[in-house]
Amino acid sequence: MIIKKAVYKTSVNNASKILDDGIPEFAFIGRSNVGKSSLINTLCNLKSLAKASSTPGKTKMINYFDVNDKFRFVDLPGYGYAQVEKSHYYVWSGLLGEYLTKTISLVTAFVLLDIRQLPSEKDKQMIEFLIYHHLPFAIIVTKADKIAKSKINVYIEAIAKELNLRKEIIFVSSSQTGLGKDKILNYIEYKLDERNE
């Protein structure tokens, strides 16, 4: 897939304004400062489409971007500071939880993890939440340029083991070098084709 057009659509800070017009959506989820905005910019070949911030937790809104006039990227609030209640399953408060449990347009939720760190408890809770609600997801590890290429597979195996997931559903990426861009875009194209069948 080649992204030829990507434009900012809108931002919402209220659950009642969440878009749900049937346009296929790929959401990006992760801890604050994990690189969601940077990855969206890299995939779209635009430096400042999504506003990256050096301040963790600054993104409090859901940001929508129309891509190729066919689908959307959705930049969700970082969950580094989200309030989580634990009962028989995890309940994510605020816009993040509202979006994930109510939108019908979600094709895939990409959960972003920093390759240099093992998943946090909130990373694990998010993945359990997605599994519990039968929401389709894949893992993208970011900042792969920060470690030696020869060590990437070792880090991926450690993350997969920690999450009890197959490493085959983990994409490796770097917004600095473009690593993983084509594989992620090909996956998006496959999911769109699958949806249209």
Salt bridges, closest charged atoms under 4 A:
ASP21 OD2 - ARG72 NH2 2.87
GLU25 OE2 - ARG72 NH1 3.49
ASP66 OD1 - ARG72 NE 2.70
ASP69 OD1 - LYS5 NZ 3.33
GLU98 OE1 - LYS102 NZ 2.72
ASP114 OD2 - ARG116 NH2 2.81
GLU121 OE2 - LYS124 NZ 3.62
ASP123 OD2 - ARG31 NE 3.13
GLU157 OE2 - LYS167 NZ 3.13
GLU162 OE2 - LYS124 NZ 2.74
GLU168 OE1 - ARG166 NH1 3.85
GLU194 OE1 - LYS191 NZ 2.93
